[in-house]
Amino acid sequence: MEFLLAKYNYWFYILIMMVGFYAMISKNNLVKKMIGVSIFQAAIILFYVSIGAKRGATIPIIEHGHDAVHHIDPTAYINPLPHVLMLTAIVVSVSTLGVALALISKIYAKYGTIEEDEINEQLTDV
Amino acid sequence: MSNLQAPILLVTIPLLAAFFAALGGMLHRKISFPIALIAIILSFHQSIIVLLKVVNDGVINYRIGGWMPPFGIEYVVDHLNAMVLVVITFVSLISIIYSKLIVERELPDKIPQFYTLYLLLTTGLLGITITGDAFNLYVLLEISALATYALLALGKDRALISTFNYLILGTIGASLYLLGVGHLYIATGSLNMADLFRILPSLSGNSAVMVGFILIIVGVWIKMAFFPAHGWLPNAYTYAPSSSICLIAPLMTKVSVYIMIRIMFSVFSAEFTFANIAWQTAVVWCSVIAIIGGSLQALAQRDFRKMLTFLVVAEVGYMVGGVWLANEIGISGAILHILNDALMTLCLFLVAGILIFKTQRHQLMDFRGMFRKMPVTMGAFIIGALSMIGVPPTCGFFSKWYLIQGAIEAGRWEFMAALIFSSLVNAVLFFRIIEIGHFQHETDSHDHAEEKISEAPAIMLIPLVVVAIALVVIGLYTNDIVTNVIQHAVPVL
């Protein structure tokens, strides 16, 4: 129990990731598959964001930092780097979703459906 | 610290040109091609400068914006990626000239968009290769992947569905890579590759580092279509438009192999990879299956393009297997094969593109009578085929020779057997086509339209001939390439 609670953020990200993975593999509808991919990516983003957090720490803006050079206690501030990285990762994830939705709308225009089994049926008929 | 600007120009020229190609395309659609061409020529020139500099003076470290690593992003060019950079810009240059007419015919109303995506893909690949930062690599990996999805989806038939499947798998691969980098970041607090390389040995046995390595390598394997994650590649590449496949097929898998080598030896160490992870047996067996399975599947195809895609799967097996033989000769062979295979694949896809351009078809039977109608194209095809089989003096022989020597040294007879088996299958494959082209002529049932097929226009032939000559020239100068470039890229084991 101690083991579960101490690292609960990791357990949650794995849980969310598996939800996304499940949707990606088992859903028949292409949009739902893509939502699965987004959940999968969101889980990784949460993982990164959570590793920057520290108990009792505040946002990383140094008070009176412009006045003089003084000692900075790193445990008083959360680590901003993972958050900054994730801004980029969010952009990547959004653009992936955008490209995928564009593809899906093309698929719909061509096959008249976005259910994978119905598309496969049409493909095998030809 | 020299103030050589070539490393950054190499990447930013195509990036900026992508913007101008899109903007200029709004004014007139014919403007995009010259912009793209000039950008790639300049980028090629810069990559040559970088390669010469590295060969003469050693590793280049370029600090973007003057920020000191590990805080800033650093571009690091050593012998390995200097070579890969030249390969990327060369392939990009060849196929942009070659595909001008194809684009005008295949995508007449999307010319500016095509060149924008083409430049972005080149930028992404160059950035992946040159960067010394693990997270920066992820971003550029996704830039090139997104451009690839858009380019592949322009194709016909099943292109949309197979691209969608590729998108899902490609995203999983890149996400696993990102997750792995996160694990390394937790353990080390750094994203700079050189910094990671320095810190990681003190953490051997740390399970987060192990999991990070596994996630990154598995992610990269999905991206490069290594067995058993190769399923997406044949369909995605078969239905792609021939204008973009000449850029994508030779480069995407090769750059992924480069990432794998970089992660194994420059982020982690050879010692960590081969002693702590110790997957050599399993990975070499997987590549044996990739080589044999890919070759057999290729043999079963009647479609020339689809046959080539299965050969790409087999060639990925060559390179991954060669690296995981865990000896210097095997790794040299794998690195040399990145160069050779990029050009061989390019040569064969260029031939396929000409065939489609001229006949609108790409079945093996469409080669009937082609030696008479297109002697130059088929001459280049024979050189590409001989290189794929591994006949000296074409370059394919030399990398295969290194790989076989590496297999013998490692005592991995199954890998050696797979290489020889694949050579034999390739010989059957290509001689079958040569036979069709030489000895079978159309029966009378065909209409006369086909008789008019003649040699392709010069703008397509010249790039093809250049690549065919390069295959032989690289073969003849293999020794120089190995002593000047590849020897320095191989880690000391």
Interface residues (C-beta under 8 A of the other chain):
Chain A: M24 L30 K33 M34 V37 F40 Q41 I44 F47 Y48 I51 P82 L85 T88 A89 V92 S95 T96 V99 A100 L103 I104 K106 I107 K110 I119 L123
Chain B: F135 Y138 V139 E142 L146 Y149 A150 A153 R158 L160 I161 T163 F164 L167 I168 T171 I172 S175 L178 L179 G182 Y185 I186 L191
